[in-house]
Amino acid sequence: MEDLKKVIEDLGRAWEEFKAENDCWQKEIEAKGHADPLLTEKVNKINADLSQIAAMKKQLEDLEKTVSRGGLGGDGDWGRTSAKKEHAKAFDRWFRKGIDDGLSALEVQANLSTLSDPDGGFTVPEETEAAIDRVAATLSAMRRLATVRTIGTDEYKKLVNKGGATSGWVAEKGTRAETTTPSLVEIAINTKEVYAMPAATQKLLDDSRVDIAAWLADEVSIEFTEEEGASFITGNGVEKPHGILGYTAVANASYAWGKIGYIAGGAASTFTDADKLIDLQHALKSVYRNGAAFLMNDATFAHIRKFKDGEGNYIWRPGLAEGALDTLLGKPVEIDDNMPDIGTGTYPIAFANFKRAYLIIDRFGIRVLRDPYTSKPYVLFYTTRRVGGGIVMYEAIKLLKVSA
């Protein structure tokens, strides 16, 4: 893809320019105690440009993957059973006119309903749900990083081994000492309801040229993603998922199951080098470091991109090849602006094997309740999905804490 090749070249040029200008900026700071404001502004602009170009590269790579999988084009009917096609047509009629037309029975025939949702409404066609999920996966860092499972009930339970099982080597006829048993704990994650309520005029609904499924997906996908994304980071588990910053954090030396260990990063004013990030990385057991990633917001990332190691090498490296990841200390970096800024008492950076550490649960089916009465002349569509999230392996995630 020619555009991707050009973006990679632009990324390489911007990176070299950034290193040169930032080196000058750091030398001025060391020599004078301050830098020329124009030079500071230039470094910050190149830094911001780097972020934009890197994001553009990732978008083009994702688009290329979608095209190669045949994810674009077509009339949406390929691979659908006749029951699912009929359900989609009946849903469209109900959505536009409010005509039930046996939708509940069609949901069952199309395997779209568990018949256990007491809140009413109807399940959207698979294509609409898939479109909403695609947006969520694209925009939500936690959905890309964590393990995501779909279930048909409101609760997911699993047993997790906290560690403690032992084994050993023994001769063929040697005495076998009794080994300790593994320490198992049950993890239960309940789904919570997130909603969006787009509105449309009846005139819009009567227009047969409007793709209703696409309209609904466009209207609610961003709302769902923003609400979920914030909860996966800061949620307290009450009426929403339990986010990674919603758990009790303790100094890593005092880590215990059910809490998250943190590394002290020092004061915000002195957080200027790679040492604490290296400490954070190695606070995670080696078994989890393979597959681990850094998570932070864009402002924190812009600050850290200037860091060097003890030999004067930048610790961030752009992926200057198709499919190559941008890395920090050799590990991928994900940006989520729900993570806090660097400030007193905050936890601005997480380093974790998120696939092992965090589990997101989606209850099968997105439901819509049609309301033509509350806000005439608009028709409201109360759209809900059930989502849960929580840590399932506490030792697979570590935080960096900024002190006073």
N, C-alpha and C positions, 0 to 999 in steps of 0.2 A: 504494500500500500504506500503510494508515493507520499501522501500527506504525513503518514506516520514517520517515514524516513526523514522528512524535512523537520518535523517537530523534534526528533531525536538529535538532529544536527543543531537545531536552535538551543536545545537543552545543554548540549556540550559547550557551545559558545558562551551561553549565559553563565555556566558554572565556572569556566575559566576566567571570565570577566569578574565574577563575584569574588573569587579567590584573590585575584590581583588587587582589587579595590579594598577588600576587607583586610588584607595584609597591610596595606598603607594606613588604613584606619586604626588598626591595632598598634602600629608603630608610632603613630601620632599620640595615641593615648599613653603609651609607655614613656614617650619622650617629654610630652608637655602636660600630661594629666587630663587632656581634653583633645577633641578632634574638631577640625573645621566643620561647621554645620552643613556646608554644601556637600562635603565628602560623606558625612553621616547620612544625609538625605539620599545621596546616590547609592550608597551601600544598601539602604533599606529598600529602595526602588528595585534594584537588581534582585534582592532577596525575594520580594513579592513577585517579581516576574518569574523567578525560578519555580515558585510554588504553582503559578498559573500554567507554566509550560509542562511541568511534571504532571499536573492534573489532566491537561489536554492529552498528553501521551497515554495516560491510563484509560481515558475515555475512548480514544481511537483503538486501543488494543481490545477493550471490551466490545466495541462495535465490530471489530474484525472477527472476534470469537463468535459473536451472535450470527453474523453473516455466514461464517463457515459451518455453523450448526444448522443453517436453514431457518434461523429464527425470525427472518423478515419476509414479508410478502405472503401471498396466499390468501384464501378467503376464510380461513379459520375453521373450516369443516374437516380438514384432513385428520384422520385418526379418531374422529368423534363417533360414538355410537348413535344409532337412530334415536334412542331415548334421550340422549344428551342434546341432540339437535332439536328435538321437539320441546324439551324443557327450555332451551334458549329462546325459541320462538314464543312460547307461552309467557316467559318472563318479560320479554319485550312488550307483549300486548298488555300485560299487567302494569308494567312500569309506565307506559304511555297513557293508558285509559283506566287503570284500576280494576280491570276485569280479571278475576281470579283464574278462571278457566282450568280448574283442577291442578293448580301448581303444586300443591302439597304431594299429591299422588305422583306427579311427574318427577319431583325431587327424589322420591324413593326409587322410582324406576331407573333414574339416572345415577343412583348411588351417591347423591349429594346431600342427604340428610341423615342424621342419627336419631331423629324424632325425639330428642331430649332437650330441646331449647324451649323454655317456657315463655320467652319474650315475644313470640310472634314474628311476623315478617317472613320473607322468603329468602332462600339461599341463592346467591348470584351464580350465573353460569361459570364454568371452570375457566373460560378465557378471561373473564373479568378479574377473577381472583388471581390468576397467573400474572396478569398485567400489574395488579397492585403489588404482588410479591416481587416482581422484577424491579419496580421502582424502589421498594424497601431495601432490596439487596444491593442496589446501586448506591443509595444515599446513606444507608446506615452502616457505619464502621463495625458496630457490634454484630450485626447480622452477617457480615462478611467474615468476622473473626471467630465467632462462637459456634458451638454446635447447635443446629436448629432441627427440631423434631415436630412432626405433625401428629396430633392425637385426636381421638373421637370423644373424649370425656373432658371434664374440667380439671383433672388432676393427674399429674405424672409422678410416679414414685420409682426410685431406684436405690439399690444398696451400693454404697461406696466403701472401698477398703481404705481405712485411715492409715494403714501401715501396721507393722508390728509382727507380721508373719515371718518366721525364720526357717532356714533350711541349712544344709551343710553337706560336706563331702564325707564319704565313709568307705572303708575297705569292704570287700565282698562279704567277709564274715565278721566284720566289726560290729560293736554294739551301737545301736541307733538310739541316741538320746531323744527324748520327746521334744518336739518343736512347739513353739508358741502358736496359738491360733490367730488368724487375722482379726483385726478389730474392724467390725463392720458397723456402719451407721446408715440409717434410712434418710434419704433426701426426698422431700415432697415439694413439688412446685405446682401451685394453683394458678389457673388462668384468670386474668382480670379482663374486664370489658373496656375497650377503647372505642370511641364513636366519633363520627363526623356527620354533619347534617347539611348537605348541599341542597340548594333550592333551584327550581326551574319553573318557568312560566308554562302554562298549558300550550301556548302557541309553539314554544320550542319543542315540547314533547310531541306535538302533532306533526312536526316536520319530519317526514320519513327519511330525509337525507341525513339526519343527525344520527350518528352511531351511538346509541344509548349506552351500550356496554363500555365503549371508549370514553364517553363523557363522564360516566360515573367513576371509572377508574382514575381519570385525570383529576376529578374533584376531590376524591377522598384519599388517594394514595399519599400525597404529600402530608396531609393532616395526620394520617396514621403513622407515617414514618417519623415525623417530628416528635409526636407524643411518645412513641415507643423508644426512639433514640435517646430522649432525655431520661426516660425511666430506666433504661438499661445502664445508665451511668449513675444517676442520682436518686433513683426511686427508693422509697423506704419500705416497699412491700405491702403497704396499706392501700388497697384499691388500685394498685399498679404493681408492675414487676419490681423485684428487689435489685437495685443497681449495684455496681461494684463499689461505689463510694458510699453506699447505704449501710455497709457493715462496719463493725467496730474494727479500728486499725490499732495495732500495737507495735512497739519496736520489734524488729525482726528477731532479736535475741530472745524475746518473750513470746514468740509466736505459739499459738495453740489452735487446735481445730475449732472452727467456727469464727475465727478472726483472721484479719489480713495483716501480714507483716509489712512494715515499712522501713525504709532506709532514710535516715536523717540527711537532708540535702543542704543543711545550713541555711543562712538567711538569704532572702531574695537578692540582696545587694551583692552578695559574695558568690552567687551561683553563676560562675563564669567559665568553668572548665569541665573537662570530661570525667574527672575522677569519680564524682558521685554517681554518674550514669554507669560507669564500670562497676562500682559497688552494687548498684541496683541490679545490674545484669547478673552478677555472680551471687546475689542473694537468692536467686532462683536455683533450685537444684538442677544439676546437669541433665537429669532425665527429662526435665520439662523445657530446657533451653532449646532443644531441637524442635523447631516449630513455633517458637515464641516470637512476639512482636512488641514494639513500643506503641503506646497509645497516648496521645496528647492533643491539645487544640492547636490551631494554626499559629497563634501568637507565640506560644511556647516553642513550637517547632522553628519559627523564624529566629528566635533567640538562640536555640541550640545549634542551628545550622552553622553558626560562627565558631563553634567549639573545635579545639584541636587536642590531639593526644600529647603525651610527653615528648614526642619526637617532632612535634610541629605539623603533623598531618591532620587534615580535616577528618572528623569522625563520620560526617555524612558523605555518602557517595551516590551520585545519580546513576540510574540504570541506563547506560548509554548503548543499549542494544534492544531490539524488539523483544518484549517479554521479560526483560531484566528488571528487577525490583530496585527502587531506591532504598538504600540501607543506612542505618545508623549503628555504628559499631558492629557491622556485619549482619544486622537484623532488620527486618522490614519495619516501617513506620506507618501507622494509620492515624489519620487526622479525624478528630471528633470534637466539634466546638462546644459540646456539652461538658467536656473536661474543663476544670477551672484554670484561670490564669496563674502564673507564678506570683504568689503573694503570701503574706504571713498566715501560717497555719493551714495552708492548702495542700492538696495532693494533686499536683498538676500532671504527673506522669505515672503511668502504669506500665509494667513489663510483665508479660504473662504468656503462657501457652493457653490462649483463650479457648481453643477447642476442648482442652481438658478441664479448664477452670469454670467456664460459664455455659449454661444451657438455656436456650430459648425454646419455649413451647408454644406452638400455634394450634389452637383448636380448629379442626377441619370445618371449613365453611365460613363465608362472610354473609351476614344477613341484612336485609333491607326492609324497613317498615315504611310504607307510603302514607303520607299525611297531607291530604288536599284541603284541610279545614283550618288549621291553626294560623296560617299566614297567607290568606287569600290576597291576591290572585296567584300566589306562588304555591307550588306543590313541594313539600319538604320530603326528603328521603333520609330517614334516620338509619344510618348504616353502622353496623357494629361488627367487631371481630373480637375474639378472646385470645389473649396473649399472656404468657407468663415468662418469668426469667429469674434466674438466681445462680449463685455460685454452687458448684457441686464438688469442686476440688480446691480447697482453700490454699493448699501449699503450692498450687500452680500459678499463683498471682502475687506480685509484690508491687508496692507503691513507693513513690518518693515523696517525702514530706518536707515542705519548706517551713523553717522555724521563724521565730520572731526576729 
